[in-house]
Amino acid sequence: MPELVSELPIERLSHDGRGIARHKGKTVFVEGALAGEVVSIHITKTHRRFDEAVCEVVHSQSPDRVTPSCEYYQQCGGCGLQHLTLERQREVKQSALVDQLERFGKLTDIPVQAMLADAPWGYRRKARLGVKWSRQEELIIGFREKGSSHLVSIQHCAVLHPELSAIIPSLYQLIPELESRRTIGHLELAHSDEGCALVVRHLKALSHKDQMLWLNWAEEHSIQLYWQKDQADSLVKACLEKGKPVMLSGDDLPVLSYRHNDVTLTFQPNDFIQVNPAINQQMVNQALEWLQLKESDVVLDLFAGFGNFSLPLAKKVASVTGVEGAANLVRQARVNAKLNGIENAFFEAADLSQAFKGLSWAKTRYNVVLLDPPRTGAQTICEQMKSLGAKKVLYVSCNPSTLARDSAILAEQGFRLVKAGIMDMFPQTAHVESMALFERSGKKKKKQA
């Protein structure tokens, strides 16, 4: 049985927005509790050095507490900070960046810039919905519960783009009619300048009847429909010829796009994209502003995707080389360069977790390097940064702790931090997106003994 602890004072907030308290000599991380509150909790997990808990009752409420606007908040694991004011959410994220850079990056006097922010709701243009059937034969479409692999059944989502959220109720009408209703694993939603798209992930080939049901639904709701290419029959091919709104996963025919100023970027609905379009636009503009690029600059964009940064940068410089681990994204980046008439952007595929010495693109000397790595960061690259010849490094991070680690490595390579700031890419969540600009000082920092 979970241990119940009554009237526990919360001292402060952790970087992920949980309350921090002390109980029986151990630190306790309390989900749903805020600094300054007195709460009763259930301890859900015990560890040697700390425990984890959930807030059950708030006896003394923080002025930063607000009533969550989403009816699924208590169960859904998607947006864990809705009980905290938006202003305080952003302060927590800013302090998380500074604290990590100070503690693990060994940096002081961090030059923090103004935060990039936009609408706190309806911002998300991509999401994956799970599909399950309960023991009571009830259809469940939604996201995972907090701390569980079970799904929460939802009819709408407040952080999804409104046009994507509006699709969900119709799926509850469609899926029960399918012969393959129990073989649907999940659904991927995407929004672009062309409208909405949906990818159907299914474990068995769709029958002719099911394909027709999906096609009619897609046409009725003006949705671009995708499913596995090798599981489509002549019906789908005939619909393609008639211009109906269906495409096949795996085709090299991008039908979704968005614009960055004067650049159009096309993508497939299952490609990785920055899910907050307003912040993504601000982020790219800020990168251009911070870098102060010259026409003579030679730029290396690592973890380049399909050209989100590379192509806008290419408009300003002599050349950009984008390197990406996923071959499909490299192909898409080349398509996008051609689409925009950009001839000074070149894209290569490479495993960026490995040493790159000897690879063709690594033999060039670059004035500027841009990094946009996954949560694991870019340790291997930062350890080799000196060999690339860069004077400036712009690091876009989705994890302050790996940014801090890599900042210390860059300092050893002779780089100093000149700017850092938060981008509120995921309001209502504890996810922290940040940007940091480093410039080479010409002197290599000595390692401390």
Secondary structure, DSSP 8 states (H G I E B T S, - for coil): --EEEEEEE--EE-TTS-EEEEETTEEEEEET--TT-EEEEEEEEE-SSEEEEEEEEEEE--TTB---S-TTTTTBSS-TTTTB-HHHHHHHHHHHHHHHHHHTS---S--B---B---SSS-B-EEEEEEEE-TTS-EEEEEEBTTSSSEEE-S--TTB-HHHHTTHHHHHHHGGG-TTGGGEEEEEEEEETTEEEEEEEESS---HHHHHHHHHHHHHHTEEEEEEGGG--HHHHHHHHTT-SEEEET-S---EEEEETTEEEEE-TTS---S-HHHHHHHHHHHHHHHT--TT-EEEEES-TTTTTHHHHHTTSSEEEEEES-HHHHHHHHHHHHHTT--SEEEEE--TTS--TT-GGGGS--SEEEE---TT--HHHHHTHHHHT-SEEEEEES-HHHHHHHHHHHHHTTEEEEEEEEE--STTS---EEEEEEEE-SS------
